[in-house]
Amino acid sequence: MHDGFLTYANSRYLKLAAAVCLTSIVAYILYEPVDEHNGGTVLGYILGTVGALLIFWLTWLGIRKRKYGGHFRLTGWVSAHVYLGLSLIVVATLHTGFQFDWNLHTLAYALMIIVIVSGIFGIYAYARYPKLVSANRRGASLDDLLTQIGDIDRESRQLAVGLPDEVSSLILKSCEETAIGGSIFRILSGKAVNCPSDNAFAKLRGLVSSVDQEHVLNTRKLLVLTGKKCGLLGTVRRDIQLKALMDIWLRVHVPVTVALLIALTAHIISVFYYW
């Protein structure tokens, strides 16, 4: 998909976006307003209309995409969104005449920029992260990884029976208190601060040489199992992190798109009310 949308239909939307940008720039250079360039000139209204139509059309494409119509190409949707969405930066900026202030009109512009930037990140995420997810899992599913962790916990509990309290307590804490997930910041970091399993592994390495001879074998087995569990936990946390990175942009993109439509509608109404 990443390669396909760049050259979709012989770069149709790239050419269209380039034509829109070039036409807007040439018109801006050649047009001589009575006072100065701004959204209230004839060219300002024309560029504003083009920009608004692009925003509403791209939003409609996003809604249509979710219906998975038989004649709708996802690659074409992505191509249109990327190239025409980027062209909005040029069209909308020239529409403003580089006149910005603390008002509704600048708010609509700022929301548009946030939508575009979040969309760019979304394209990057879906082009890059699925490959990282596959490489991280190494052929296993998330359920398989969680099952392996559960199996290690059960085996570790059995081995810990009869071992010194300092060993068995580490294993018990590792099994009962190790957490996956948590706050959004913890998920996005892909790490767990003060993880009971990591702590158990580090402390077991020091205890192997100090436990009674009769407990050395099982303690070593626990060390190996706990080390394997820590590796699996790292894989699971990385998997969740990558999935979150693929999805989090939508948490920004969709709500801000709705806010943009509201602000844009208010902007249009206010312009024609005072016109």
FENJO-V923714 format. One line per field, one symbol per residue. ss: DSSP state (H for helix, E for strand, - for the rest). Layout:
# FENJO-V923714
ss = ???
This chain:
# FENJO-V923714
ss = -HHHHH-HHHHHHHHHHHHHHHHHHHHHHH-----------HHHHHHHHHHHHHHHHHHHHHHHH--------HHHHHHHHHHHHHHHHHHHHHHH-------HHHHHHHHHHHHHHHHHHHHHHHHHHHHHHHHHH----HHHHHHHHHHHHHHHHHHH----HHHHHHHHHHHHH------HHHHHH------HHHHHHHHHHHH-----HHHHHHHHHHHHHHHHHHHHHHHHHHHHHHHHHHHHHHHHHHHHHHHHHHHHHHHHHHHHHH-
